[in-house]
Amino acid sequence: MDDDEYAKLFRRMNPPRVVIDNNASDDATVIQVYSVNKQGTLLEVVQVLTDMNLVIKKAYISSDGGWFMDVFKVIHQDGNKITDTQLLDFIQMRIERNAGWFIPPLRSSVGVMLCDEYTTIELAGTDRPGLLSEVSAVLTDLHCNVVHAEIWTHNTRAAAVIHVTDNTTNSAITDPIRLSTIKHLLCNVVRTSSGSRAAKTVFSSCSDTHRERRLHQIMFDDRDYEGVKRPRTSRPCVTLTNIDKDYTVVTMRSKDRPKLVFDVVCTLTDMQYVVFHGMVSTEPLEAYQEFYIRHVDGLPISSQAEQERVIQCLEAAIERRTSEGLELELSAEDRVGLLSDITRTFRENSLTIVRAEISTREGKAKDTFYVTDVTGNAVESKIVESIRKEIGVSKLKVKGKQNEECSVLGTSRASQETTMGFLLSNIFKSKPSLQ
């Protein structure tokens, strides 16, 4: 029996165990996960919690010696504990199932992928005002209906994962000639004449890779982390320190937001780094994350160039879906061309979409857009009201408030004490204090 077969057998004999406790903490539900450790286990667990819209308030991570023993304190988005027994059982089942089988990352080129229910289109290119509107118009002209989509922009780059169906059959598009036409026309839309990196489109088999993870991979491959021109004072604080020859310690301070821990762990995993120990603590003003990592080859980060690259990539991971701009929520009956019409209205009123989440279910469209004006500044209220009247006041609603400053930095580094000493003192404890 070779090493790989033995590892699979060992995992089957030692399935993940999840313990959920609502009495261990006054203000959160405590989830403890024990399993055989392997590359990607932490990401799989965090991905389950994130997909269920749970907020990770604190986490303690330990995975030395071949075992993964982690503790998460989580709450609902409304700030309360999880009390629904069916939901608790579902969380336990999902973690035990997902933590047992890690799906390796897909690193294919951007392109078109086929599934039975829909066709997945992945795009990457230079961001510009009106880009989503042009993409949507092309898809409408080609008789494609957008059923789900997520679009990110960062550092002049844009990436999208779009699920489309045929207008007539409401199923995946399989005709190779039609798919070739879609690929060609979309590539023309995202291609620029400025000499920048052009979009790449190829056909590929369907993948089970998580959609948001795939967006991180697309932007990473597009090197959106390079050449960021924003001042350091308005960016996350990421530092790296080597402890002898054992670990590289990564510490991150930034403004807290949903899915932050997933974005960081996802990036470290896809960069082939393993988290051996760590802690997460989030507060309204700031999130603090500290991870003890090594490369999959067992070594800490040794070169200055690689340290700088890791810092840049983690900063980009934190920034990619920071909610800059005004949040607009669309609720309407779904129809062919709806996304094209909405984004065209935004473009005609000089709005730029910096991030978007598109979804349809049971004939209803529920889309979220984060918008600024073409210069990146706040949108004037009179323009917003004009757009709402055009689309329908009851259909398009303003959520939250605009960010006057596009800063992802929380409190200053000087105002916080490092927790490295705390983590070092507890690094070999299998069950840290939950209070």
C-alpha positions in Angstrom: 0.0 0.0 0.0 1.5 3.3 -1.0 1.5 6.5 1.2 -1.5 8.0 -0.6 -3.7 4.9 -0.2 -2.6 4.6 3.5 -3.5 8.3 4.1 -7.0 7.7 2.6 -7.5 4.6 4.7 -6.4 6.5 7.8 -8.9 9.3 7.2 -11.7 6.8 6.7 -10.8 5.1 10.0 -10.7 8.5 11.7 -13.6 10.6 10.4 -14.0 14.2 11.5 -15.8 14.8 14.8 -17.7 18.0 15.4 -18.9 19.1 18.9 -21.3 22.1 19.1 -21.9 23.7 22.5 -24.2 26.6 23.3 -23.3 26.7 27.0 -19.6 27.2 26.8 -19.9 30.9 25.9 -22.4 33.6 26.9 -22.5 35.4 23.6 -21.7 32.8 20.9 -22.2 29.2 19.8 -18.9 27.2 20.1 -18.0 24.7 17.4 -15.1 22.3 18.0 -13.7 20.3 15.1 -11.4 17.3 15.5 -10.1 15.5 12.5 -7.0 14.0 10.8 -5.0 17.0 9.5 -4.4 17.5 5.8 -3.8 20.4 3.5 -7.1 22.3 3.1 -9.0 21.1 6.1 -9.1 24.5 7.7 -10.4 26.1 4.5 -13.2 23.5 4.2 -14.4 24.1 7.7 -14.3 27.9 7.3 -16.0 27.6 3.9 -18.9 25.7 5.5 -19.4 28.4 8.2 -19.1 31.2 5.7 -21.6 29.6 3.2 -24.1 29.4 6.0 -23.7 33.1 6.6 -22.3 32.6 10.1 -20.0 35.2 11.6 -16.7 34.0 13.1 -16.2 36.1 16.2 -13.2 34.1 17.5 -11.2 31.1 16.4 -8.3 29.1 17.9 -6.5 26.8 15.5 -4.0 24.0 16.2 -3.0 21.3 13.7 0.4 20.0 14.7 1.2 16.3 15.1 -1.1 15.1 12.3 -4.4 16.2 14.0 -6.6 19.2 13.3 -8.2 20.6 16.6 -9.9 23.9 16.1 -12.5 26.0 18.1 -14.8 28.5 16.5 -17.1 31.0 18.3 -19.8 31.9 15.8 -23.1 33.9 15.7 -25.9 34.7 13.3 -25.6 37.8 11.3 -28.2 39.3 13.7 -25.6 38.9 16.5 -27.3 36.0 18.3 -26.4 32.5 19.1 -27.5 29.6 16.8 -30.4 27.9 18.6 -32.3 26.1 15.8 -31.6 22.4 16.4 -32.1 21.5 12.8 -29.6 24.2 11.7 -27.1 23.0 14.3 -27.5 19.4 13.0 -27.0 20.6 9.5 -23.8 22.5 10.4 -22.4 19.4 12.1 -23.2 17.2 9.1 -21.8 19.7 6.6 -18.5 20.1 8.5 -18.0 16.4 9.0 -18.7 15.7 5.4 -16.6 18.5 3.9 -13.6 18.3 6.3 -13.2 14.7 5.3 -12.6 15.3 1.6 -10.6 18.3 0.4 -11.1 19.3 -3.2 -7.9 20.6 -4.7 -7.9 24.0 -6.3 -8.6 24.4 -10.0 -5.9 26.5 -11.8 -7.2 26.5 -15.3 -7.3 29.5 -17.5 -10.4 31.8 -17.6 -13.1 30.4 -19.9 -16.3 28.6 -20.3 -17.3 25.5 -18.3 -20.3 23.2 -18.8 -22.7 21.7 -16.3 -26.1 20.1 -16.7 -28.1 23.0 -15.2 -26.2 26.0 -16.5 -23.0 27.1 -18.3 -20.4 28.8 -16.2 -18.5 31.7 -17.8 -15.4 33.1 -16.2 -14.0 36.5 -17.1 -11.0 38.6 -16.2 -9.7 41.8 -17.6 -9.1 45.5 -17.1 -11.9 47.2 -15.1 -13.6 50.2 -16.6 -17.0 52.0 -16.3 -19.8 50.1 -18.0 -18.0 46.8 -18.3 -20.7 44.7 -16.7 -23.3 46.5 -18.8 -21.5 45.5 -22.0 -21.1 41.9 -20.8 -24.8 41.7 -19.9 -25.8 43.2 -23.3 -23.7 40.6 -25.2 -25.2 37.7 -23.2 -28.8 39.1 -23.8 -28.1 39.4 -27.6 -26.9 35.8 -27.6 -30.1 34.6 -25.9 -28.4 33.8 -22.6 -30.2 34.3 -19.3 -28.0 35.2 -16.3 -29.2 33.1 -13.3 -26.3 33.7 -10.9 -23.2 35.9 -11.1 -20.6 37.5 -8.9 -18.4 40.3 -10.0 -15.3 41.7 -8.2 -13.1 44.6 -9.0 -9.8 45.5 -7.4 -6.7 47.6 -8.4 -8.0 48.3 -12.0 -8.7 44.6 -12.6 -12.1 42.9 -12.8 -13.2 39.2 -12.5 -16.6 37.5 -12.8 -18.1 34.1 -12.5 -21.4 34.0 -14.4 -23.9 31.1 -14.6 -26.1 31.3 -17.7 -28.8 29.2 -19.3 -30.4 29.1 -22.7 -33.4 31.4 -23.0 -35.6 28.7 -24.6 -34.6 25.5 -22.8 -33.6 27.1 -19.4 -30.7 24.6 -19.3 -27.0 24.6 -20.1 -25.8 25.8 -23.5 -24.0 22.8 -25.1 -23.7 23.8 -28.8 -20.0 24.1 -29.5 -20.4 26.7 -32.2 -22.6 28.9 -30.0 -20.1 28.5 -27.1 -17.3 29.6 -29.4 -19.3 32.7 -30.4 -19.9 33.6 -26.7 -16.3 33.2 -25.9 -15.2 35.3 -28.9 -17.6 38.2 -28.3 -17.0 38.3 -24.5 -13.3 38.3 -25.0 -13.7 41.3 -27.3 -15.6 43.1 -24.6 -13.0 42.6 -21.8 -10.0 43.0 -24.1 -8.4 46.5 -24.1 -6.3 48.3 -26.6 -4.0 49.8 -23.9 -1.5 47.0 -24.0 -2.6 45.7 -20.6 -2.9 42.1 -19.8 -5.7 40.7 -22.0 -8.5 38.4 -21.0 -7.9 34.7 -21.7 -10.7 32.4 -22.6 -10.6 28.7 -23.1 -13.0 25.7 -22.8 -12.6 23.6 -19.7 -14.4 20.8 -17.9 -16.8 21.7 -15.1 -15.3 22.0 -11.6 -16.6 21.8 -8.1 -14.4 24.7 -7.0 -16.2 27.1 -4.7 -17.3 30.2 -6.7 -15.8 32.8 -4.3 -12.6 30.8 -4.1 -12.5 30.7 -7.9 -12.8 34.5 -8.0 -9.8 34.8 -5.7 -7.9 32.4 -8.0 -8.8 34.3 -11.1 -7.7 37.6 -9.6 -4.6 36.1 -8.2 -3.7 34.6 -11.6 -4.4 38.1 -13.1 -1.9 39.5 -10.5 -4.3 42.2 -9.2 -2.0 42.4 -6.1 0.8 44.1 -8.1 1.2 47.9 -8.4 -1.4 49.0 -5.8 -1.1 52.8 -5.6 -3.2 53.4 -2.5 -1.2 54.7 0.5 -0.3 52.2 3.2 -2.3 54.2 5.8 -5.5 53.3 3.9 -4.7 49.6 3.5 -4.8 46.6 5.8 -1.9 46.1 8.1 -0.1 42.8 7.3 3.2 41.8 8.8 5.4 38.7 8.6 7.9 37.5 11.2 9.9 34.3 11.3 10.3 32.3 14.5 13.7 30.6 14.3 13.4 28.0 11.6 9.9 26.7 12.6 7.2 29.1 11.4 6.4 32.3 9.7 4.0 34.3 11.8 1.4 36.3 9.7 -0.5 39.0 11.5 -3.3 41.0 10.0 -5.3 44.0 11.2 -8.1 45.3 9.1 -11.7 46.5 9.3 -14.0 43.6 10.1 -16.5 42.5 7.4 -18.4 39.4 6.4 -16.3 36.5 5.0 -13.0 38.0 5.9 -11.5 34.9 7.5 -12.5 32.8 4.5 -10.8 35.2 2.1 -7.5 35.1 4.1 -7.5 31.3 4.6 -8.5 30.7 1.0 -5.5 32.8 -0.2 -3.0 31.1 2.0 -4.2 27.7 1.0 -4.1 28.4 -2.8 -0.6 29.9 -2.3 0.4 26.5 -0.9 0.8 27.5 2.7 -0.3 25.4 5.6 -1.7 27.0 8.8 -0.4 25.1 11.9 -1.6 27.4 14.6 -3.6 30.6 14.7 -6.2 32.8 16.3 -8.9 35.1 15.1 -10.6 37.9 17.1 -13.1 40.3 15.5 -14.6 43.4 17.0 -16.8 46.1 15.4 -13.9 48.4 14.6 -11.1 45.8 13.9 -10.4 42.2 13.0 -7.2 40.7 14.2 -5.9 37.5 12.6 -2.6 35.7 13.4 -1.5 32.5 11.7 1.7 30.3 12.1 2.4 29.0 8.6 4.8 27.0 6.6 5.0 26.2 2.9 3.7 22.7 1.9 7.4 21.8 1.6 7.6 22.2 5.4 9.7 25.4 5.4 8.9 28.9 6.6 9.2 31.8 4.2 12.9 32.6 3.8 13.3 35.2 1.1 12.4 38.9 1.3 10.8 38.8 -2.1 8.4 36.0 -1.1 7.6 37.8 2.1 6.6 40.9 0.2 4.6 38.8 -2.3 2.6 37.1 0.6 1.9 40.5 2.1 0.7 41.9 -1.2 -1.5 38.9 -1.8 -3.1 39.0 1.6 -3.7 42.7 1.4 -5.5 42.1 -2.0 -7.5 39.2 -0.5 -8.8 41.5 2.3 -9.5 44.4 -0.1 -11.2 42.6 -3.0 -14.7 42.6 -1.5 -14.5 45.4 0.9 -17.9 47.1 0.6 -17.0 50.4 -0.9 -19.6 52.7 -2.4 -23.3 52.7 -2.1 -25.1 49.4 -1.7 -28.2 49.0 -3.9 -30.5 46.0 -3.7 -32.8 45.0 -6.6 -35.8 42.8 -6.0 -38.0 42.1 -9.1 -39.6 39.5 -11.3 -36.9 37.9 -13.3 -36.9 38.2 -17.1 -34.6 37.8 -20.0 -32.4 41.0 -20.3 -33.2 42.3 -16.8 -29.5 42.5 -15.8 -28.6 44.2 -19.1 -31.4 46.8 -18.6 -30.4 47.6 -15.0 -26.7 47.9 -15.7 -27.3 50.0 -18.7 -29.3 52.4 -16.5 -26.4 52.6 -14.1 -24.0 53.3 -16.9 -26.2 56.0 -18.5 -26.3 57.8 -15.1 -22.5 57.6 -14.8 -22.4 55.0 -12.1 -19.6 52.4 -11.8 -20.2 49.0 -10.4 -17.4 48.0 -8.1 -18.9 44.7 -6.9 -22.1 42.8 -7.6 -23.9 39.6 -6.6 -26.7 38.4 -8.9 -29.1 35.6 -8.0 -32.5 34.3 -9.2 -34.7 31.8 -7.5 -38.3 30.7 -8.3 -38.7 33.5 -10.9 -37.5 36.3 -8.6 -34.3 38.3 -9.1 -32.4 39.5 -6.0 -29.3 41.5 -7.0 -26.9 43.5 -4.9 -24.7 46.3 -6.5 -22.0 48.4 -4.9 -21.7 51.6 -6.9 -19.7 54.8 -7.0 -19.5 57.6 -9.6 -17.0 57.3 -12.4 -14.3 59.0 -10.3 -14.7 56.5 -7.4 -16.4 59.0 -5.2 -19.8 58.9 -3.5 -22.9 59.0 -5.7 -25.1 62.1 -5.4 -28.5 61.4 -3.8 -30.4 63.1 -6.6 -28.9 60.7 -9.1 -29.8 57.7 -6.9 -33.4 58.9 -6.6 -33.6 59.5 -10.4 -32.4 55.9 -11.0 -34.9 54.5 -8.5 -37.8 56.3 -10.2 -36.7 54.9 -13.6 -36.3 51.3 -12.4 -39.1 51.4 -9.8 -38.8 52.8 -6.2 -40.2 49.6 -4.7 -37.8 47.4 -6.8 -34.5 49.3 -6.1 -33.6 50.1 -2.5 -30.7 51.8 -0.9 -29.0 49.6 1.8 -26.9 51.0 4.6 -24.8 54.1 4.0 -22.1 55.1 1.6 -18.5 54.9 2.8 -17.1 58.4 2.8 -13.6 56.9 2.9 -12.6 53.8 1.1 -10.5 52.5 3.9 -10.2 48.9 5.0 -7.9 49.7 7.9 -9.2 49.5 11.4 -7.6 51.0 14.4 -4.0 51.9 14.3 -1.2 49.4 14.9 0.2 51.5 17.7 -3.1 51.4 19.6 -3.1 47.5 19.8 -1.0 45.1 21.7 0.2 42.1 19.9 -1.3 38.8 20.9 1.7 36.8 19.8 2.8 36.2 23.4 -0.6 34.9 24.2 -0.6 32.5 21.3 2.9 31.3 22.0 1.9 30.5 25.6 -1.1 28.4 24.3 0.3 27.0 21.1 0.4 23.4 22.3 -2.9 23.4 24.1 -5.5 21.3 22.3 -8.5 23.1 23.9 -7.9 26.8 24.5 -10.1 28.8 26.8 -13.4 29.7 25.2 -14.2 32.8 27.4 
